[in-house]
Amino acid sequence: MSIPPPNFVEREFKEPLLCGPGPCNLGPSVREALTKPVFSPLCEQFFSALDDIRAGIKYVFQTKSNLVLAISGSGHSGMETVITNLVGPKETLLIATRGIWDERAYDIAKRLGIKTIVYRVPYNTTFTLEELERQVELYRPTAMFITHGDSSTGTVQNLEGLGDICHKYGTLLLVDTVVSLGGVPFFMDAWGVDAVYTSTQKALSGPAGISPVAFSARAEQKIKNRKHETSFYFDINLLAQQWNCYGNTRSYHHTMSPPLVWALRECLRQLSIETLEKSWERHAKTSRYFYERLQRLPIEFLVPNPEHRLTTVATLVLPNGYNYNDVVKYLREKHNIIIFPGLGPTAGKSLRIGIMGVNSTVAVADALADALADALQTLVKSSL
Ligand SMILES: *Cc1c(COP(=O)(O)O)cnc(C)c1O
């Protein structure tokens, strides 16, 4: 044989405290769920797990819609699914842009031959509903894409009333809740959201690779009447049959990953036991506590308006003279804590610190604040 087998050396890892904008550490019961047995994808045990997941998704998105299921893939697969199923080539997508995820939506839409309109605000702010209405009224696009919580900038967008505005002009509202769901209030039906997706590895404390999506009745109509073809893997009509969204249509589309199905079911079960209200309250309390601890350090917020700050991901500005990558490296090497530097518009301008899911506790906030204080002291000393 010309290619010999490679030698796989043992690799030992000490699990870090994951406090970046994602992934988050796994919840203990989620870790256990990952080791549950593999069932046939066409047996009762598996079907009942899918039914549980659909009920859980309706709860966490707060929707009565039947077209809810999970896509096999990370958060991006949810993004691609909502865009490709609802907006055809030559139709128009308005992208409200303030961070990297909106840029991704732009990239996906471009590749699908969709006409895109980008409406931008400075990355450390959010949109007013008035300015969004002006854009929707002007272009009357097929759909508008907007990010609820933006993990690249640390902002949270007010969405209450935006659905009504969109519907007035025949526009569908598509929302990314990957880093906000479970950490920040979200109400799909009450806010008139037509398509939404999230993912497991942020505030749900699960493994990446499976992404809940939901479509409103209005979006369902659009999917039924659409003229365009979508990708096979993300075709919501076929997936709705696999997930039995309308009853008696269990059918094979692709093999889902049983460990991920069990893990998602457990994430949703845990959030249902805690309840959304309690989870939102816990996240708000932890982040308030973390901000209080930061007041003793020479650290500023990248987002000036406290109302625009995202509870799950903080973007922090260090005093002049500090290198963001050095601080990230120091926390990893000295404290085994993972935080991230800026990304996209915030690259070289901030740290991104995520306190979410199982990590949304006073103990984690303390560990982070202590580690940051140590980094600021030590790194300054070494540069003197
Ligand atoms: C992390 C993140 C994504 C991308 O999720 P992947 O699982 O990495 O594909 C999308 N949107 C937001 C807001 C995110 O924070």
The ligand as an SDF file (V2000), in Angstrom:
LIG
                    3D

 15 15  0  0  0  0  0  0  0  0999 V2000
  -22.9550   31.4220   16.2910 C   0  0  0  0  0  0  0  0  0  0  0  0
  -23.9390   32.1530   15.4960 C   0  0  0  0  0  0  0  0  0  0  0  0
  -24.3290   31.7170   14.2100 C   0  0  0  0  0  0  0  0  0  0  0  0
  -23.6720   30.5770   13.4870 C   0  0  0  0  0  0  0  0  0  0  0  0
  -23.8910   29.3690   14.0750 O   0  0  0  0  0  0  0  0  0  0  0  0
  -23.0040   28.0810   13.6420 P   0  0  0  0  0  0  0  0  0  0  0  0
  -23.5380   27.0510   14.5700 O   0  0  0  0  0  0  0  0  0  0  0  0
  -21.5690   28.4430   13.8690 O   0  0  0  0  0  0  0  0  0  0  0  0
  -23.2870   27.7780   12.2360 O   0  0  0  0  0  0  0  0  0  0  0  0
  -25.3340   32.4160   13.5640 C   0  0  0  0  0  0  0  0  0  0  0  0
  -25.9080   33.4940   14.1200 N   0  0  0  0  0  0  0  0  0  0  0  0
  -25.5550   33.9490   15.3420 C   0  0  0  0  0  0  0  0  0  0  0  0
  -26.2400   35.1380   15.9010 C   0  0  0  0  0  0  0  0  0  0  0  0
  -24.5570   33.2970   16.0610 C   0  0  0  0  0  0  0  0  0  0  0  0
  -24.2060   33.7750   17.2550 O   0  0  0  0  0  0  0  0  0  0  0  0
  1  2  1  0
  2  3  1  0
  2 14  2  0
  3  4  1  0
  3 10  2  0
  4  5  1  0
  5  6  1  0
  6  7  2  0
  6  8  1  0
  6  9  1  0
 10 11  1  0
 11 12  2  0
 12 13  1  0
 12 14  1  0
 14 15  1  0
M  END
$$$$
